Amino acid sequence: MSFNIGENVGPYRIIGQLGQGGMATVYKAYHASLDRYVALKVLHPAFHQDQTFTMRFQREARVVARLEHTNIVPIYDYAEHEGRPYLVMKYIEGDTLKARLNQGPLTSEEIERVVNSVGYALAYAHRQGILHRDIKPSNVMIASDGTMYLADFGLARIAEAGESTMSSDSIMGTPQYISPEQAMGKKDLDAGTDIYSFGVMLYEMVVGRVPFTADTPFSIIHDHIYTPLPLPMSVNPNVPESVQRVLLKALAKDRADRYANIEELIKAFRDAWTEAGVPMQGTAIVMRTATARSEKPAESTTPAAAVSSGQPAQPVKKKLSNWLWVGLGALVLLCCVIALLFIRNRQVNSQPTAVDAPTSAPVMQSPAPILPTQLPPPTPFNPQPGPGALPFTLANPSPELQAAIAAVEQNPRDPDAHLQLSLMLWDAQEFRPAFDETMQASNLADQSKPDFFLKAADEYRKREAWALASVMYVRLLPIYRGQPLPEDVQNGMRESAYKSAEQMDMFDIRFFDRMESPNLPLAAIVRGRYALLKGNIEEAKDHFKQVKKIRPDMPEVSLLEAEIAMKEGDHKKALDILTALSSGKNTPEWIRLMASNYLKTLQ
């Protein structure tokens, strides 16, 4: 249940929604007794259903509320409304540093204000024992009077304390600004992680772009860990050599090689700027255009607390057993991957080319194909359905399908009716309407009970509707938060994630692009498998190699390696890998079955 415009929430009257993300929704509200606007950040229902997390949220909100600095967005209050906890924060009318960077190069005066405002706000927080862990331009607010504020200390601290209910493979932070140690999932983070992220911001401001950009979040994170920093002077020859030295030290891969604290970094940067003869007032540095500076859309999408346009914040970082929840973040990121791949393919296919043909999924070059050679064409949508009408039109539906449609029209709020219609649509090979009905069913179902989602996932898996099963597993995750995940659910999640690569071209999966991306390895595997099925073997091998460096123990890594070997005609290598998988004691049953089936085709 969301807060409604005009509703009274305690002493606050909701004026409008500022933003929404994976963890919270932010509202502008009016506090009558103090005659001022505030920002309310309310947790989504999936989080407040976990009482342990709610208690931690309240406790840590009190800790962060003690941060009193002129450049940190303050927390005024913590309260609950109808069982929903929320934070009350300062409302700031203005924009973000990210938006300002997209408008063009910063002036020397603006760079000075960022260094002083953000730098000393971080230094103050570190002295209080609080890390931010998601420093980036979209978390720096610029008020209408020019004052800069560092936002989202609250959720950073709360997420840091909430390490009990998300995958141990989770990564909190934004790929373009994440530190190597944070990218590797290390738990013993210190001020060095904020120093690195702040260093990325400085690099972006004076060089004109972030150090690492790529097509996927995983590739960016891989570069932060392994790829040498692009020399600032090589990217932009106008960068002074003294400033380059500061950036190289701030962005050292080993945190022990960075500055000892934020104050040292600030002083070194200012001294280098002056030493180069480019004082803070009036710089000759020419930065690149805003397009070269824009961030990739892989950034976290939770709104910040107190800006009129709504800002990203951190996904909650929590911890479960190693493999128990490995599918959690992978499925969620898989959702992002599916949407991004669909959007990319749609953009490519919309341009006139020599290969403009109906969507098809290439098969493996082995005796047994993985996919049919041709997928059914998408079903046409009715762009503006009338009142009570379903958002699609069908030609000659069967009596069973007509009955399912009638049941939904008679009971539009019944999740079981929408589920049954989705199943009938899938059976009729009306895949895209089936997906829409899946979303309707999952939205209408009781979000606190697993029975419906388990039943739906099982029905989709029987039909090998892996992408639709993934939707249901995503909806199961908040319900099981803080509890051991049943083995059958864990295996179903991982199987659906891997096999969804076979169905990425079937859907306009608009729902998935709103998901967060806390776990990257398995999602990168799925992306690699999708590339392989599309015939892009080199891209598939790139994804495989990246994941193998970090998670060589994942059985999905070995399975993908075997499929690549089959594609390349290296049957001996494929046989060796598949034999090991089919007989491995710790191999999930679905992987063992896939391996055994492949072996039959090769022997």
C-alpha positions as CSV (number, residue, x, y, z in Angstrom):
1,M,0.0,0.0,0.0
2,S,1.4,3.4,-1.0
3,F,0.8,6.7,0.6
4,N,-1.8,8.7,-1.4
5,I,-1.6,12.3,-2.5
6,G,-3.6,14.4,0.0
7,E,-3.3,11.8,2.7
8,N,-2.3,12.7,6.2
9,V,0.7,10.6,7.5
10,G,1.1,11.6,11.1
11,P,1.5,15.3,11.1
12,Y,2.6,15.4,7.5
13,R,0.3,15.9,4.5
14,I,1.4,14.1,1.3
15,I,1.9,16.7,-1.5
16,G,3.3,14.5,-4.3
17,Q,5.7,11.6,-5.1
18,L,9.3,12.5,-5.7
19,G,10.7,9.2,-6.8
20,Q,10.5,5.4,-6.4
21,G,13.0,2.6,-6.4
22,G,13.6,-0.9,-5.3
23,M,13.8,-0.1,-1.6
24,A,11.7,2.9,-0.9
25,T,9.4,5.6,-2.3
26,V,10.0,9.3,-1.6
27,Y,7.2,11.8,-1.1
28,K,7.1,15.5,-0.7
29,A,5.0,16.4,2.4
30,Y,3.9,19.5,4.3
31,H,4.4,19.8,8.1
32,A,1.7,22.3,9.1
33,S,2.8,23.0,12.7
34,L,6.3,23.9,11.5
35,D,5.1,25.4,8.2
36,R,7.7,23.6,6.1
37,Y,8.1,21.0,3.4
38,V,9.8,17.7,4.2
39,A,10.7,14.5,2.3
40,L,9.2,11.2,3.5
41,K,11.1,8.1,2.6
42,V,8.9,5.1,3.2
43,L,10.0,1.4,2.9
44,H,8.3,-0.8,0.4
45,P,6.0,-3.5,1.9
46,A,8.6,-6.3,1.1
47,F,10.9,-4.8,3.7
48,H,8.6,-3.9,6.5
49,Q,7.1,-7.4,6.6
50,D,10.5,-8.4,8.1
51,Q,10.2,-7.3,11.7
52,T,13.9,-7.8,12.3
53,F,14.8,-5.5,9.5
54,T,12.2,-2.9,10.7
55,M,13.8,-2.9,14.1
56,R,17.3,-2.5,12.6
57,F,15.9,0.3,10.4
58,Q,14.7,2.2,13.4
59,R,17.9,1.7,15.3
60,E,20.2,2.7,12.6
61,A,18.0,5.7,11.6
62,R,18.8,7.1,15.1
63,V,22.5,6.6,14.6
64,V,22.5,8.4,11.3
65,A,20.2,11.2,12.6
66,R,23.2,12.2,14.8
67,L,25.1,13.3,11.7
68,E,24.9,17.1,12.0
69,H,26.8,18.7,9.1
70,T,25.9,21.6,6.9
71,N,26.5,19.5,3.8
72,I,24.7,16.2,4.8
73,V,21.0,15.9,4.3
74,P,19.6,15.6,7.8
75,I,17.1,13.1,9.2
76,Y,14.4,14.9,11.2
77,D,12.4,12.0,12.4
78,Y,11.5,8.3,12.3
79,A,7.9,7.1,12.6
80,E,5.4,4.5,11.3
81,H,2.1,4.9,9.6
82,E,-0.3,1.9,9.5
83,G,2.6,-0.4,10.1
84,R,4.9,1.2,7.5
85,P,8.1,2.7,8.8
86,Y,9.4,6.0,7.2
87,L,12.1,8.6,7.6
88,V,11.4,12.3,7.6
89,M,14.2,14.2,5.9
90,K,15.0,17.8,4.8
91,Y,13.3,18.7,1.6
92,I,15.7,20.3,-0.9
93,E,14.5,22.2,-3.9
94,G,17.1,21.8,-6.6
95,D,18.9,19.2,-8.7
96,T,21.7,16.8,-8.5
97,L,25.4,17.0,-9.5
98,K,24.7,14.3,-12.0
99,A,22.2,16.5,-13.8
100,R,24.6,19.4,-13.6
101,L,27.4,17.4,-15.2
102,N,25.1,16.4,-18.0
103,Q,24.6,20.0,-18.8
104,G,28.3,20.7,-19.5
105,P,31.8,21.1,-17.8
106,L,31.9,22.4,-14.3
107,T,33.5,25.7,-13.6
108,S,36.5,25.9,-11.3
109,E,34.3,27.4,-8.6
110,E,31.8,24.5,-8.8
111,I,34.7,22.0,-8.6
112,E,35.9,23.7,-5.5
113,R,32.5,23.6,-3.9
114,V,32.2,19.8,-4.7
115,V,35.6,19.2,-3.2
116,N,34.8,21.2,0.0
117,S,31.2,20.2,0.5
118,V,31.3,16.5,-0.3
119,G,34.8,16.0,0.9
120,Y,34.4,17.5,4.3
121,A,30.9,15.9,4.7
122,L,32.5,12.5,4.2
123,A,35.4,13.3,6.5
124,Y,32.9,14.3,9.2
125,A,30.9,11.1,8.8
126,H,34.0,9.0,8.9
127,R,35.0,10.5,12.2
128,Q,31.6,9.4,13.5
129,G,32.4,5.9,12.3
130,I,29.9,5.9,9.4
131,L,30.7,5.0,5.8
132,H,28.6,6.1,2.9
133,R,29.5,3.3,0.4
134,D,27.6,4.8,-2.6
135,I,29.3,8.1,-3.4
136,K,28.2,9.3,-6.9
137,P,27.0,12.5,-8.5
138,S,23.3,11.5,-8.3
139,N,23.7,11.4,-4.5
140,V,25.0,15.0,-4.4
141,M,22.2,17.5,-4.3
142,I,22.6,21.1,-5.3
143,A,20.0,23.4,-3.7
144,S,18.6,26.5,-5.4
145,D,21.0,28.7,-3.4
146,G,24.0,26.7,-4.6
147,T,24.6,24.7,-1.3
148,M,25.6,21.1,-1.9
149,Y,24.4,18.2,0.2
150,L,25.5,14.6,0.3
151,A,22.4,12.4,0.4
152,D,21.5,8.9,1.5
153,F,23.8,8.4,4.5
154,G,20.7,7.0,6.1
155,L,20.1,4.0,3.9
156,A,23.8,3.5,3.4
157,R,24.2,2.9,7.1
158,I,21.0,1.0,7.4
159,A,21.9,-1.3,4.5
160,E,25.4,-1.8,6.1
161,A,23.7,-3.0,9.3
162,G,21.2,-5.2,7.5
163,E,23.6,-7.9,6.3
164,S,21.4,-10.8,7.3
165,T,18.8,-11.3,4.5
166,M,20.5,-10.9,1.2
167,S,22.9,-13.0,-0.8
168,S,26.5,-13.1,0.4
169,D,27.4,-12.5,-3.2
170,S,25.5,-9.2,-3.1
171,I,27.3,-6.0,-4.1
172,M,26.0,-2.7,-2.8
173,G,27.1,0.4,-4.8
174,T,27.0,1.8,-8.3
175,P,29.2,0.1,-10.9
176,Q,30.8,3.3,-12.3
177,Y,31.9,4.4,-8.8
178,I,32.3,1.2,-6.8
179,S,35.6,0.4,-5.1
180,P,37.5,-2.8,-6.0
181,E,37.1,-4.2,-2.5
182,Q,33.4,-3.4,-2.5
183,A,33.0,-4.9,-6.0
184,M,34.6,-8.1,-4.7
185,G,32.1,-8.3,-1.9
186,K,34.6,-7.8,1.0
187,K,33.0,-7.2,4.3
188,D,35.9,-5.3,6.1
189,L,35.2,-2.0,4.3
190,D,36.8,1.1,5.7
191,A,37.1,4.8,4.7
192,G,39.2,3.7,1.6
193,T,36.0,2.6,-0.2
194,D,34.5,6.1,0.0
195,I,37.9,7.6,-0.9
196,Y,37.9,5.5,-4.1
197,S,34.4,6.5,-5.0
198,F,35.1,10.1,-4.3
199,G,38.2,9.8,-6.4
200,V,36.0,8.6,-9.3
201,M,33.9,11.7,-9.0
202,L,37.0,13.9,-9.1
203,Y,38.3,12.0,-12.1
204,E,34.9,12.6,-13.9
205,M,34.9,16.3,-13.1
206,V,38.4,17.1,-14.3
207,V,38.9,14.5,-17.1
208,G,35.4,14.6,-18.5
209,R,34.3,11.0,-18.1
210,V,34.3,8.2,-15.5
211,P,37.3,5.9,-15.7
212,F,35.4,2.7,-16.7
213,T,32.4,2.3,-19.0
214,A,31.1,-0.8,-20.7
215,D,27.9,-2.4,-22.0
216,T,27.2,-4.4,-18.8
217,P,27.5,-3.7,-15.0
218,F,29.6,-6.8,-14.7
219,S,32.2,-5.6,-17.2
220,I,32.5,-2.2,-15.4
221,I,33.0,-3.9,-12.0
222,H,35.5,-6.3,-13.6
223,D,37.5,-3.3,-14.8
224,H,37.5,-1.7,-11.4
225,I,39.0,-4.9,-10.0
226,Y,41.5,-5.8,-12.7
227,T,41.9,-3.1,-15.4
228,P,44.6,-0.4,-14.9
229,L,43.2,3.1,-14.5
230,P,43.1,5.0,-17.8
231,L,45.7,7.7,-17.3
232,P,43.8,11.1,-17.0
233,M,46.3,12.9,-19.3
234,S,45.9,10.2,-21.9
235,V,42.1,10.7,-21.9
236,N,42.3,14.5,-21.6
237,P,45.7,16.1,-22.3
238,N,44.5,19.3,-20.5
239,V,44.6,17.6,-17.1
240,P,47.7,18.8,-15.2
241,E,50.3,16.2,-14.3
242,S,50.1,17.1,-10.6
243,V,46.3,16.4,-10.6
244,Q,46.9,13.1,-12.4
245,R,49.2,12.0,-9.6
246,V,46.4,12.7,-7.0
247,L,43.8,10.8,-9.1
248,L,46.2,7.8,-9.5
249,K,46.7,7.5,-5.8
250,A,43.1,8.0,-4.9
251,L,42.1,5.3,-7.3
252,A,44.7,2.7,-6.5
253,K,43.4,-0.8,-6.6
254,D,44.9,-1.7,-3.3
255,R,43.3,0.5,-0.6
256,A,46.5,0.6,1.4
257,D,48.0,2.6,-1.4
258,R,45.3,5.3,-1.3
259,Y,45.2,8.3,0.9
260,A,44.9,7.6,4.6
261,N,41.8,9.7,4.9
262,I,39.5,12.1,3.0
263,E,41.2,15.1,4.5
264,E,44.6,14.1,2.9
265,L,42.9,13.6,-0.5
266,I,41.3,17.1,-0.3
267,K,44.5,18.8,0.6
268,A,46.5,16.9,-2.1
269,F,43.9,17.8,-4.7
270,R,43.9,21.4,-3.8
271,D,47.7,21.6,-3.6
272,A,48.1,19.9,-7.0
273,W,45.6,22.2,-8.6
274,T,47.5,25.2,-7.3
275,E,50.9,23.7,-8.1
276,A,49.8,23.3,-11.7
277,G,49.1,27.0,-12.0
278,V,45.4,26.3,-12.3
279,P,44.0,27.9,-9.1
280,M,40.5,27.1,-8.0
281,Q,39.3,30.4,-9.4
282,G,39.4,30.1,-13.2
283,T,40.7,26.9,-14.7
284,A,41.9,26.3,-18.2
285,I,40.9,22.6,-18.1
286,V,38.6,21.8,-21.0
287,M,36.4,18.8,-20.3
288,R,34.6,16.6,-22.7
289,T,30.9,17.0,-23.7
290,A,28.1,15.8,-21.4
291,T,27.4,12.8,-23.6
292,A,30.9,11.4,-22.9
293,R,30.2,11.9,-19.2
294,S,26.7,10.4,-18.9
295,E,26.4,7.4,-16.7
296,K,25.2,4.0,-17.9
297,P,21.7,2.9,-16.9
298,A,23.0,0.2,-14.7
299,E,23.0,2.5,-11.7
300,S,20.9,1.8,-8.6
301,T,17.4,3.1,-8.9
302,T,16.2,3.7,-5.4
303,P,15.2,7.3,-4.9
304,A,17.2,9.5,-2.6
305,A,15.5,11.1,0.4
306,A,15.1,14.8,-0.2
307,V,15.3,16.2,-3.7
308,S,12.5,17.4,-5.8
309,S,13.3,15.1,-8.7
310,G,13.9,11.9,-6.6
311,Q,17.3,10.3,-6.5
312,P,18.8,6.8,-6.4
313,A,19.8,5.2,-3.1
314,Q,21.3,2.0,-2.0
315,P,19.8,-1.5,-2.3
316,V,19.7,-3.3,1.0
317,K,22.7,-5.4,1.5
318,K,22.2,-8.6,3.6
319,K,23.7,-12.0,4.0
320,L,22.6,-15.6,3.8
321,S,24.4,-18.9,3.2
322,N,26.7,-19.1,0.2
323,W,24.5,-21.1,-2.2
324,L,21.2,-20.9,-0.4
325,W,20.4,-17.6,-1.9
326,V,22.8,-17.4,-4.9
327,G,19.8,-17.3,-7.1
328,L,18.3,-14.3,-5.3
329,G,20.4,-11.5,-6.8
330,A,21.0,-13.4,-10.0
331,L,17.4,-13.6,-10.8
332,V,16.9,-10.0,-10.0
333,L,19.7,-8.9,-12.1
334,L,18.7,-11.3,-14.8
335,C,15.5,-9.3,-15.0
336,C,17.6,-6.2,-15.8
337,V,19.6,-8.1,-18.3
338,I,16.5,-9.3,-20.1
339,A,15.1,-5.9,-20.4
340,L,18.3,-4.3,-21.5
341,L,18.9,-7.0,-24.1
342,F,15.4,-6.6,-25.4
343,I,15.7,-2.9,-25.6
344,R,19.0,-3.2,-27.4
345,N,17.7,-5.7,-29.9
346,R,14.6,-3.7,-30.5
347,Q,16.7,-0.6,-31.3
348,V,18.9,-2.6,-33.6
349,N,16.0,-4.3,-35.4
350,S,14.2,-1.0,-35.8
351,Q,17.0,0.2,-38.1
352,P,17.0,-0.9,-41.8
353,T,19.7,-3.5,-42.2
354,A,20.4,-6.5,-44.4
355,V,19.4,-8.8,-41.6
356,D,16.0,-7.4,-40.8
357,A,14.1,-10.7,-40.4
358,P,11.7,-12.2,-37.9
359,T,13.1,-12.9,-34.5
360,S,14.9,-16.2,-34.3
361,A,17.0,-18.0,-31.8
362,P,20.0,-19.9,-33.3
363,V,20.6,-23.4,-32.1
364,M,23.8,-25.0,-30.9
365,Q,25.9,-26.6,-33.6
366,S,25.5,-30.0,-32.0
367,P,23.4,-33.1,-32.9
368,A,20.5,-31.8,-30.7
369,P,19.3,-28.2,-30.9
370,I,18.7,-26.2,-27.7
371,L,16.0,-24.0,-29.2
372,P,13.6,-24.2,-32.1
373,T,15.0,-22.4,-35.1
374,Q,12.1,-19.9,-35.3
375,L,10.0,-18.3,-32.5
376,P,6.4,-17.4,-33.1
377,P,5.9,-13.7,-34.1
378,P,4.8,-11.4,-31.3
379,T,1.0,-11.0,-30.8
380,P,-0.3,-7.5,-31.7
381,F,-1.4,-5.3,-28.8
382,N,-4.4,-3.1,-28.5
383,P,-2.6,0.2,-27.6
384,Q,-5.7,1.8,-26.0
385,P,-8.1,-0.8,-24.7
386,G,-11.5,0.3,-23.7
387,P,-12.9,0.2,-20.1
388,G,-12.6,-3.3,-18.7
389,A,-10.9,-4.6,-21.9
390,L,-7.8,-6.8,-21.8
391,P,-4.7,-5.1,-23.2
392,F,-4.4,-7.4,-26.2
393,T,-6.5,-8.8,-29.1
394,L,-6.5,-12.4,-30.3
395,A,-7.5,-14.1,-33.5
396,N,-9.8,-17.1,-33.2
397,P,-9.2,-18.0,-29.5
398,S,-10.1,-21.6,-28.4
399,P,-13.1,-22.2,-26.2
400,E,-10.8,-22.8,-23.3
401,L,-9.1,-19.5,-23.9
402,Q,-12.4,-17.7,-24.3
403,A,-13.5,-19.1,-21.0
404,A,-10.3,-17.9,-19.3
405,I,-10.7,-14.4,-20.8
406,A,-14.4,-14.3,-19.5
407,A,-13.3,-15.3,-16.0
408,V,-10.8,-12.4,-15.9
409,E,-13.4,-10.0,-17.2
410,Q,-15.8,-11.1,-14.5
411,N,-13.2,-11.2,-11.7
412,P,-10.5,-8.6,-12.7
413,R,-9.1,-8.6,-9.1
414,D,-8.7,-12.4,-8.9
415,P,-5.0,-13.4,-9.2
416,D,-6.0,-17.1,-9.9
417,A,-8.1,-16.0,-12.9
418,H,-5.2,-14.0,-14.3
419,L,-2.9,-16.9,-13.7
420,Q,-5.2,-19.3,-15.5
421,L,-5.5,-16.9,-18.4
422,S,-1.7,-16.6,-18.6
423,L,-1.3,-20.4,-18.7
424,M,-3.9,-20.7,-21.5
425,L,-2.2,-17.9,-23.4
426,W,1.1,-19.7,-23.1
427,D,-0.4,-22.9,-24.3
428,A,-1.8,-21.1,-27.3
429,Q,1.7,-19.6,-27.9
430,E,0.5,-16.1,-27.3
431,F,3.7,-15.4,-25.3
432,R,3.6,-11.6,-24.8
433,P,0.0,-11.4,-23.6
434,A,0.9,-14.4,-21.3
435,F,3.6,-12.3,-19.8
436,D,1.3,-9.4,-19.2
437,E,-1.2,-11.6,-17.4
438,T,1.6,-13.1,-15.4
439,M,2.4,-9.6,-14.1
440,Q,-1.3,-8.9,-13.3
441,A,-1.5,-12.2,-11.4
442,S,1.6,-11.5,-9.4
443,N,0.6,-7.9,-8.6
444,L,-2.8,-9.0,-7.3
445,A,-1.7,-11.9,-5.2
446,D,-1.1,-11.7,-1.5
447,Q,2.6,-10.5,-1.3
448,S,3.1,-12.0,2.2
449,K,2.3,-15.6,1.4
450,P,4.3,-17.9,-0.8
451,D,1.6,-20.4,-1.8
452,F,0.3,-18.6,-4.9
453,F,3.8,-17.8,-6.2
454,L,5.1,-21.3,-5.6
455,K,2.0,-22.8,-7.4
456,A,2.5,-20.3,-10.4
457,A,6.2,-21.0,-10.6
458,D,5.6,-24.7,-10.7
459,E,2.9,-24.4,-13.4
460,Y,5.3,-22.3,-15.6
461,R,8.2,-24.7,-15.1
462,K,6.0,-27.6,-16.2
463,R,5.5,-25.6,-19.4
464,E,9.1,-24.6,-19.6
465,A,8.0,-21.0,-19.4
466,W,11.3,-20.1,-17.7
467,A,11.0,-16.3,-18.0
468,L,7.5,-16.4,-16.4
469,A,8.7,-18.7,-13.7
470,S,11.4,-16.2,-13.0
471,V,8.8,-13.5,-12.4
472,M,7.3,-15.6,-9.7
473,Y,10.6,-16.5,-8.0
474,V,11.4,-12.8,-7.9
475,R,8.2,-12.2,-6.0
476,L,9.0,-15.0,-3.6
477,L,12.3,-13.5,-2.4
478,P,10.9,-10.9,0.0
479,I,8.6,-13.5,1.6
480,Y,11.5,-15.7,2.4
481,R,13.7,-12.9,3.6
482,G,15.4,-13.9,6.8
483,Q,14.5,-17.6,6.5
484,P,16.2,-20.6,4.9
485,L,15.2,-20.8,1.3
486,P,13.7,-24.3,0.6
487,E,16.0,-26.4,-1.6
488,D,13.4,-26.9,-4.3
489,V,12.8,-23.1,-4.5
490,Q,16.5,-22.5,-4.7
491,N,17.0,-25.0,-7.5
492,G,13.9,-23.7,-9.4
493,M,15.2,-20.2,-9.2
494,R,18.6,-21.1,-10.6
495,E,17.2,-23.3,-13.4
496,S,14.8,-20.6,-14.4
497,A,17.5,-18.0,-14.5
498,Y,19.8,-20.1,-16.7
499,K,17.1,-21.3,-19.1
500,S,15.5,-17.9,-19.4
501,A,18.3,-17.1,-21.8
502,E,16.4,-19.2,-24.3
503,Q,13.3,-16.9,-24.1
504,M,14.7,-13.4,-24.0
505,D,13.4,-12.6,-27.5
506,M,9.8,-13.5,-26.7
507,F,8.8,-10.7,-24.4
508,D,8.7,-6.9,-24.0
509,I,9.6,-7.4,-20.4
510,R,9.0,-3.9,-19.1
511,F,8.7,-5.0,-15.5
512,F,12.3,-6.3,-15.2
513,D,14.0,-3.0,-15.9
514,R,12.9,-1.7,-12.5
515,M,14.8,-4.4,-10.6
516,E,18.0,-3.9,-8.7
517,S,21.2,-5.7,-9.5
518,P,22.9,-6.9,-6.3
519,N,24.3,-10.2,-7.7
520,L,26.2,-10.2,-11.0
521,P,28.0,-13.5,-11.7
522,L,25.0,-15.7,-12.6
523,A,23.3,-12.9,-14.5
524,A,26.5,-12.5,-16.5
525,I,26.4,-16.2,-17.2
526,V,22.9,-15.9,-18.5
527,R,23.9,-12.9,-20.7
528,G,26.8,-15.0,-22.1
529,R,24.5,-17.9,-22.8
530,Y,22.0,-15.6,-24.6
531,A,24.9,-14.3,-26.7
532,L,25.9,-17.9,-27.5
533,L,22.4,-18.8,-28.6
534,K,22.3,-15.8,-30.8
535,G,25.6,-16.9,-32.5
536,N,27.8,-14.3,-30.8
537,I,30.4,-16.8,-29.6
538,E,33.2,-14.3,-28.8
539,E,30.8,-12.2,-26.7
540,A,29.7,-15.4,-24.9
541,K,33.4,-16.3,-24.2
542,D,34.1,-12.8,-22.9
543,H,31.3,-13.1,-20.3
544,F,32.4,-16.7,-19.4
545,K,36.0,-15.6,-18.8
546,Q,35.0,-12.7,-16.7
547,V,32.8,-14.8,-14.4
548,K,35.3,-17.7,-14.2
549,K,37.9,-15.3,-12.7
550,I,35.6,-14.5,-9.8
551,R,33.3,-17.6,-9.4
552,P,35.0,-20.6,-11.0
553,D,33.1,-22.9,-8.6
554,M,29.7,-22.1,-10.0
555,P,28.3,-25.2,-11.8
556,E,26.6,-22.8,-14.3
557,V,30.1,-21.7,-15.3
558,S,31.1,-25.2,-16.3
559,L,27.8,-25.8,-18.1
560,L,28.2,-22.7,-20.2
561,E,31.8,-23.7,-20.9
562,A,30.6,-27.0,-22.2
563,E,28.0,-25.3,-24.4
564,I,30.7,-23.0,-25.8
565,A,32.9,-26.0,-26.6
566,M,30.0,-27.7,-28.3
567,K,29.4,-24.6,-30.4
568,E,33.0,-24.6,-31.4
569,G,33.0,-28.3,-32.3
570,D,35.4,-29.2,-29.5
571,H,33.6,-32.4,-28.5
572,K,36.4,-33.8,-26.4
573,K,36.4,-30.7,-24.1
574,A,32.6,-30.7,-24.0
575,L,32.6,-34.5,-23.1
576,D,35.1,-34.0,-20.2
577,I,33.1,-31.1,-18.7
578,L,29.7,-32.7,-19.2
579,T,30.9,-36.0,-17.7
580,A,32.2,-34.3,-14.6
581,L,28.9,-32.4,-14.3
582,S,26.7,-35.4,-14.8
583,S,28.5,-37.4,-12.1
584,G,29.3,-34.6,-9.6
585,K,27.8,-35.0,-6.2
586,N,27.3,-31.3,-5.6
587,T,25.9,-30.6,-9.1
588,P,22.2,-29.4,-9.0
589,E,19.9,-32.0,-10.4
590,W,18.7,-29.8,-13.3
591,I,22.3,-29.2,-14.4
592,R,23.1,-32.9,-14.1
593,L,20.1,-33.7,-16.3
594,M,21.1,-31.1,-18.9
595,A,24.7,-32.5,-18.9
596,S,23.4,-36.1,-19.3
597,N,21.2,-35.1,-22.2
598,Y,24.1,-33.3,-24.0
599,L,26.3,-36.4,-23.4
600,K,23.8,-38.6,-25.2
601,T,24.0,-36.4,-28.3
602,L,27.8,-36.4,-28.3
603,Q,28.5,-40.1,-27.6
